[in-house]
Amino acid sequence: MPKKKTGARKKAENRREREKQIRASRANIDLAKHPCNASMECDKCQRRQKNRAFCYFCNSVQKLPICAQCGKTKCMMKSSDCVIKHAGVYSTGLAMVGAICDFCEAWVCHGRKCLSTHACICPLTDAECIECERSVWDHGGRIFACSFCHNFLCEDDQFEHQASCQVLEAETFKCVSCNRLGQHSCLRCKACFCDDHVRSKVFKQEKGKEPPCPKCGHETQQTKDLSMSTRSLKFGRQTGSEDADGASGYDAYWKSLSTSKAGDAGDREDEYDEYEVEDDDEDDNDGGKDSDTETTDVFSSLNLGRTYASGYAHFEEPED
């Protein structure tokens, strides 16, 4: 039999497990909590936006810039990591910054670690909204990730997209390759796969994780764990309610069709009446035109001499 674990050994194992989880959590920071995606309020126009080097609306520089990697606003000089040495002096504002990230458009402090690593691990490198296709430079809001398909979303489309994300592109939950029930769902392809067709030769399954999608490689999820819904389309007679006599909605369809035709006929009559009223107005205007011609006949006998209007446009007076 194995030896019984002592209390000190159990405490040491639990401590190592907690430290391991803490190191893993530091590497995987939530996108909404990342310093480069933090919320910022402009000092000049007082508008709330994503952390930026310059205000998106008024282009003003902030008094206290936030580092896009470590999130600090003041360099305390506790370590010798600073590229610009400032012994015994705390640096804030533009004295603390060292660069601007091209991806997240935020300041990076003058720490050697932040300057050398942020551009490679910036979470907003390919941040383009899946709905409106706007990048960080095209709008002033923050960037979020969908909870289901893990695509990037802007602040305007995040709620609308997530409300309609769990909808399949098919009318049933069957596998796209066979007729069996799909037990694995890919929320990027919006398709279901059975146990046999979810296996792929291109994308390998990692130990302890769900199998990847054979189309895009995104991690699938169990269909029973999701509130998935299918695409619903209404054609022809299905738009009307079904009758109790089993007519399957045909009568309701023809009734709705006849009422729509009657409505079109009524609209045409209204348009005909409007045309008649417009014709009457035009006749009244013609009477006014006749009175104008009578007044112009009074001045027709006047002779203004040689003018451009009387046909002497080519004539030029000789100079004295």
Residue, then its C-alpha position, 0 to 999 in steps of 0.5 A: m500500500p502507498k504511504k499515507k500523505t502527511g499534512a505538510r505534504k498535502k499543503a505543499e502539493n496544494r500550494r504548488e497547484r495554486e501557484k500553477q493556476i496563478r501562472a496560467s491565469r497571468a498568461n490568459i487574461d480576459l480581453a475585457k480586463h486587458p490594459c490595452n483594452a481598458s476604459m479611458e475617459c478623455d481629459k478634454c472632451q470627457r468622452r469614454q473610450k478605449n485606452r488610446a495614446f490620443c483621444y479618438f474624438c479630439n486627438s488630445v494627449q492624456k495627462l496620465p497615460i496607461c501602459a498597454q502591457c503592465g497597466k501602470t501610470k507611474c514608474m516607481m523605478k523599483s527595478s533596473d528594467c527601465v530603458i531610460k534611467h531616472a534614479g530617485v525620481y518617479s516618472t509619470g505622463l510622457a516621461m513614462v512612455g516609450a512607444i505606441c503600439d500599432f495594433c491597439e493604439a495605446w502607449v507602452c511604458h519605457g520598461r524593457k520587458c513591455l517594449s520587447t514583448h507587447a507587440c508580439i503578444c498584443p491581443l488586438t493584433d487582428a481585432e476586427c469586428i465580425e459584424c461591421e468589419r471595423s478595426v481598432w482604428d475605425h471606431g472609438g469603442r472597446i473590443f470584446a470577444c463573443s462568449f460562444c464563437h470567440n470572434f472579435l466584436c465592437e462595443d456596438d454589436q456585442f449584444e446583438h451578435q451574442a443574442s443570435c450567435q447560437v443559431l445553426e445554418a441548418e433546419t435540423f440538428k443532424c450531422v452535415s455529413c450524414n443523417r445522424l444527430g449531431q452531438h458536437s456543434c461548431l459555433r463558428c461554422k454554425a454546424c453539427f457533427c456526429d462522433d464519427h465525422v467530427r474526427s479530422k486528419v488535419f486538426k488534432q485533438e488535444k488531450g482533455k479537450e473537445p475535438p476541433c471542428p473539421k472545417c475551421g479547427h475551432e474547438t467544438q462544444q457538446t450540443k446538449d450543453l448549448s441552447m442551440s436553435t435551428r434556422s426557421l424559414k417561412f414560405g408561401r402557405q406556412t405564413g398563415s395559421e393552420d385550420a382545425d379541419g386539417a387544411s394545412g393553412y391553404d385557406a388562410y394563405w388564399k385569404s391573405l392573398s385576396t386581402s392583399k390584392a384588395g388592398d393593392a386595388g384600393d391603393r391604386e384608386d387613391e393614386y388615381d384620385e391624387y393624379e386627378v387633383e394634380d391635373d386640376d392644379e396644372d390646368d389652373n397654372d395654365g390659366g396663369k401662363d395665358s395672363d403672362t403672355e398677354t402682358t408680354d404682348v404689350f412690350s413686343s412693339l418696343n425697339l431697343g436698337r441693335t442688341y445681342a437678343s435681336g440678332y446682332a451678337h456678331f456686330e461690333e461698334p467701330e472704335d473712334 
